[in-house]
Every structure is written in C-alpha cells, then in structure tokens.
Amino acid sequence: MKLYICWGTFQTPRPGGHPCHNAYEALKDAGWDPELKKVYGLGVLGSALNPTRKEVRELTGQNIVPVLVTDDGEVIQDSKRIVEWARANPASGAG
C-alpha cells in the first residue's frame, strides 16, 4: 500500500485539517501502515522535475495528492474518499 502525500503528515491549524494528514491518520487509525511517497513541489508546476508527482499523474491524470494505491492496485484520490475507504476496510486485527 502506498500513500502519495505532499510535504508532510502533521496537523495544521487549517479548518478541517490538512488533507494529507487526514488521509494518513485515517489509515493509521484503521491499522494500516502505508508506504509514504512524498511528492514535493506545487501541483500546479506539474511533474517535469518531480518523478514522484509524475507517478501521481500517471495513476490519476492529475497532479493533486493525497492518492492511495491499495495492495490490490485500487487507486483512490481525495482525502475524504481515502478516509471513507480506511473506515470501511480496517486492516486485519485492527480495532
């Protein structure tokens, strides 16, 4: 399982929290330990100088993170969808 995130998984004072943090915490709370793939640079700058952002673009057609790739290859984009997936699919032994 891989979770593509921007520069961090830490909390921010932003209303609703930071999307990458929210996705990461939901996965951890569900018992998952995803491999973090950090995507540096601004999404609007594209993937020319950032191979990890290029991977995101190849997976989703967009430059935006977070993106989850599950162990069975399912690609889930958007923090809210990742949170929903994590709640619906706890890791074995979680909870």
Residue pairs with C-beta under 8 A, 6 or more apart in sequence:
1 27
1 32
1 34
1 35
1 68
1 69
1 70
1 71
2 34
2 35
2 36
2 37
2 68
2 69
3 23
3 24
3 27
3 34
3 35
3 36
3 37
3 66
3 67
3 68
3 69
3 82
4 37
4 39
4 52
4 55
4 56
4 59
4 65
4 66
4 67
4 68
4 69
5 20
5 23
5 24
5 36
5 37
5 38
5 39
5 65
5 66
6 20
6 38
6 39
6 40
6 65
6 66
7 38
7 40
8 18
8 20
8 21
9 20
9 21
9 24
9 25
9 36
10 18
10 21
11 17
11 18
11 21
12 18
12 21
16 22
19 65
19 66
19 78
19 79
20 65
20 66
20 79
22 79
22 80
22 82
22 83
23 66
23 68
23 79
23 82
23 83
23 86
24 34
24 36
24 66
26 82
26 83
26 86
26 87
27 33
27 34
27 68
27 82
27 86
29 86
30 86
30 87
30 89
30 90
30 91
30 94
31 90
31 91
31 92
31 93
31 94
31 95
32 86
32 91
32 94
34 68
37 52
37 55
38 52
39 50
39 52
39 53
39 56
39 65
40 50
40 52
40 53
41 49
41 50
41 53
43 53
43 62
43 63
43 64
43 65
44 63
45 63
46 53
46 57
46 63
47 53
47 54
47 56
47 57
47 63
53 63
56 62
56 63
56 64
56 65
56 67
57 63
59 67
59 69
59 75
60 67
60 75
60 77
62 77
64 77
66 77
66 78
66 79
66 82
67 75
67 76
67 77
68 75
68 76
68 77
68 82
68 85
69 75
69 76
70 76
70 85
76 82
76 85
